[in-house]
Amino acid sequence: MAEMLIDAQFMKSPMPVLRAARALRGMATGDKLRVLATDPEALSDFRDFCKTSGHALVATSEVRGVYSFTIRCQAEVAP
């Protein structure tokens, strides 16, 4: 299983989620994507994205204004 990191700090919503969605299209089932973001809206954006796309949001954290989201790629998710 591969792991990928996207640094989306200082990008406004919805850019962090759009970058994650693009990256996940090229990933295999079980691969993990970690996204760093500073926009507070990213928390609800990533929850909604994972709920609708079928990918698994496996971890979230926030340290000094930087949010970290770990997403596990799921197979054959809805477009």
C-alpha positions in Angstrom: 0.0 0.0 0.0 1.3 3.4 -1.0 1.0 6.6 0.9 0.8 10.1 -0.7 1.0 13.6 0.8 -0.7 16.7 -0.5 0.3 20.0 1.0 -2.8 22.2 0.5 -2.0 24.7 3.2 -3.2 28.3 2.5 -5.6 27.1 -0.2 -9.2 28.1 0.2 -12.2 25.7 0.1 -12.9 23.7 -2.1 -9.3 23.4 -3.5 -7.9 21.0 -0.9 -10.8 18.5 -1.6 -10.5 18.9 -5.3 -6.8 18.2 -5.2 -7.5 15.1 -3.0 -10.2 13.9 -5.4 -7.8 14.1 -8.3 -5.1 12.3 -6.5 -7.4 9.5 -5.3 -8.5 8.8 -8.9 -5.0 7.5 -9.6 -4.6 5.5 -6.4 -5.2 1.8 -5.7 -7.6 0.4 -3.2 -6.1 0.6 0.3 -3.6 3.3 -0.6 -3.6 6.2 1.8 -3.7 9.9 1.1 -2.7 12.5 3.7 -3.8 16.1 3.1 -2.6 19.1 5.0 -4.9 22.2 5.0 -5.3 25.4 6.9 -8.8 26.4 5.8 -11.2 25.6 8.7 -13.9 24.7 6.2 -11.7 21.7 5.2 -13.0 19.7 8.1 -16.6 19.6 6.9 -15.5 19.5 3.3 -13.5 16.3 3.8 -16.2 14.6 5.9 -18.8 15.4 3.2 -16.4 14.3 0.4 -15.7 10.9 2.0 -19.3 10.3 2.8 -20.4 10.9 -0.8 -17.4 9.4 -2.6 -17.1 6.2 -0.6 -13.5 6.8 0.5 -12.7 6.3 4.2 -11.7 9.3 6.3 -9.5 7.3 8.8 -7.9 10.1 10.8 -8.2 13.9 11.3 -6.1 16.2 13.6 -5.3 19.8 14.0 -2.0 21.3 15.3 -1.5 25.0 15.4 -4.0 25.7 12.7 -2.9 23.0 10.3 -5.5 20.3 9.7 -4.3 16.8 8.7 -6.7 14.4 7.0 -5.9 10.8 6.2 -8.1 9.1 3.6 -8.0 5.4 2.6 -8.8 4.9 -1.1 -11.8 2.5 -1.7 -12.4 0.5 -4.8 -15.0 1.3 -7.4 -16.3 4.4 -5.7 -19.0 6.6 -7.1 -17.8 9.3 -9.6 
